Amino acid sequence: MNMKLVDFNVLFDQQVRTLLWQGCPDAAGMKEEQFLRCVEPLGREISEIGQVPDGYIPFLIVIPDRFVPLRKQMAMLRRNGGAPSVSLNPDALKNAEGVVTKPVPYLIFDVESGAATRGAAPGECVKRFRQEGRCGLTVEEGMALVTHFPETLGNHYIDLPGSRYYSDRVPDLWLCDSEPMLSFSWVDLANALWGSASCGRRS
């Protein structure tokens, strides 16, 4: 995908429409107009985006767990008529050390889906990201990636090293019976089918 050819305003509107179509306002306990008042101001931030590397996503709208609980977000990821599943305790998830995110909708920029780090352990990817000035995606940010670019999981599975499950495990998203599953792996475990997704910055 050459995102240089995509108008950023069109991409933003597409993401907002996807969230509405999936039922985010109801899941957040809001009317559609209230929900739009929370997300539409984010569109002003895309004017600051510079050149985007080939294969990277310019930005994603992220819905935090405190805004829409993770289980509800997972239910929205249905692909083939089945049921997305969660094989971990969401209460045991937390941001990795040094990762700060907002409790309201926000944007992440310059997103790499994990294709570039396939076969590398999440812990090694975190070291690489620090050297590059990048950030591993959190669970909510990974869900945003799969929400707006669902084809990603058909290409590779996603480690999310911006979050931790308990203290020494990393949550991940993959396909089980053709439907997304949120589970976990070990921070030092590498698998050729998995890659750690990252972003350049958060709003």
N, C-alpha and C positions, 0 to 999 in steps of 0.2 A: 504494500500500500504506500503510495507516494503522497504523504499528507501535505506536501507543499502545494498540491493542486486543489486542496480542499479549502473553501472559505471558512475561516474560523467561526464566524458568526453562524453560518449554516450548521457547522458541527455542534456548536453549543445548543442551538435550537433543537437539533436532532436528539441530543442527550436529554434535554428537558422533556421532550415528547415521550421518550422511552420511559422515563421515570413516571410520568403521568399514566402512560399505558399500562405499566406494571402495577399501578395502584399504590405508589408511594404516599400520596396524601392520606389515604385511608389508613395505611399502616402506621403513619406518624400521628394519627388522630386529628387530622386537619381537614379543612375544606380545601378544594383545589386552589382557590384564590389565596389562602393563607400560605400554602406550600410554595406557590409561585413567588410570593413576596420574600420568601427565604432564599430561593435559588436564583431568581432572575438578576439580582444585583451582582452576582458573580460574573456575569457577562461583561462587565466593565473591565475586568482584570485581563481579559484575553488580548486587549490592545497592546499589552506590554510584551507579548510573545515575540521573540526574534526568530531566527532561522531554526528549523527543526531538522535534525538528522534523518536521513532516509530510514524508513522502517519504524520510527518512533511516533508515538501518539502525542500531539501537541498538548493536550490537557484532558482531564477527566473530572466530572462532578462526583464528589465522594459524599456518601450519606453515612454519618457516624452511627455507631451502635446506640448511643444515647438518644439519637433522633428517631431511628427505626431499628428495633432489635435485630440482631444477626439472624436469628431463626426466621424472622419474617423476610429479611433480605434474601436468605437462601431460598425460601419458597418461591420468590419471584424469578429465580433463575431457571425455571422449568424449560426444558428444551424439546423433548419428544413425547410429551404426554405422561411421563412418569413423575416421580417425586424426588427432587433434590434432597440430600440427607446431610445430617451433621453427626459425626462420630466422635465428638469431643464435648466437654463441658464449657459452654461459652463463658461462664463465670470465672474460669481459670485462665482466660486470655487477657493479656495486657500488652501495652507497647513495650518494645525492646528498650534497653537502657539508652537514654539520650533522645528518644523519639517523642516529639511533642505534636499532638494533633488537636484540632478544635472539636467541641461538642456539637457544633452546628455544621450544615453543609459547607464544604470548601472545595478548592481545586488543587489538583496536583498537575505538574507540568513536565514535559519532556519525558514521557513514560516509555520504558522499554519492557516488553512483555515477559522477559525471561528467556527468550530464544537465544540471546547472546551468551547466556551462562549455563546452558544445558550441560548436564554431566558434572557440574561443580557443586560441592557441598555448600549449604547456606552460610555456614560460618566463614568459609573462604570467600564467598561472594560479598559478605559484609566488609571484610578487609579491603577487598577490591573497590567496593563502592566508596569507602572512606577516602581512599587514595584519589578517586575520580571526582570527589565532591558530590556524590549521589547518595540516595537514600533507598534502602529496601522498603518495599511496600508493606503496609499493615494489612490485616484481614479485611477491613472495610474498603481499603484501596484496591485490594485484589478483587473484591466483589464488584467494585465499580468497573474494573477492567473487563470482567466477564459479563457484566450487565450490558455494557456498551459495545463490546467486541466479543460476542459469544463464540466466534469461530476460533478464538485463541486456544481453548481447551482441546480443540480438534487437532491442533498442531503440536502442542506440548502441555505438560502439566506445570503448575505454578507453586513454587515455594514463596512464602511471605515473611521474610526475615525481619521486617519492621515490627512484627509482633512476636510474642513468646507465649507458648502454652506451658503453664507452670514456669519453671526457670530454665529448662535445658532442651525444650522441644520447640519446633517451628511449625506453625499451621501451614496447611497447603490446600490447594483446590485441584481436583482431578475429576475424571469421569468414571462413574460406576454404573454399569448397565445403561450407558448413554446419558446419564443425568449427573449434574455436578454434585460432588461430595466435598464437604469441609472436614478435613481430618488433620493429622499432624505427623511429623517425622522428626528425626534427630538432627541437631544442628550440624553435626559432622558427617552425616550420611549423604553420599552422592549417588545419583541415579541418572542414567542417560536420558530418561523420559522427562525429567524435571529440570526447571531452571528458575532462578530467583529473579522476580520482577523488581524494577526500581524506577525511581523518578528523579528528576533534577532538583525539584524544590516543591514545597507546599505553600499554599496561600496563607 
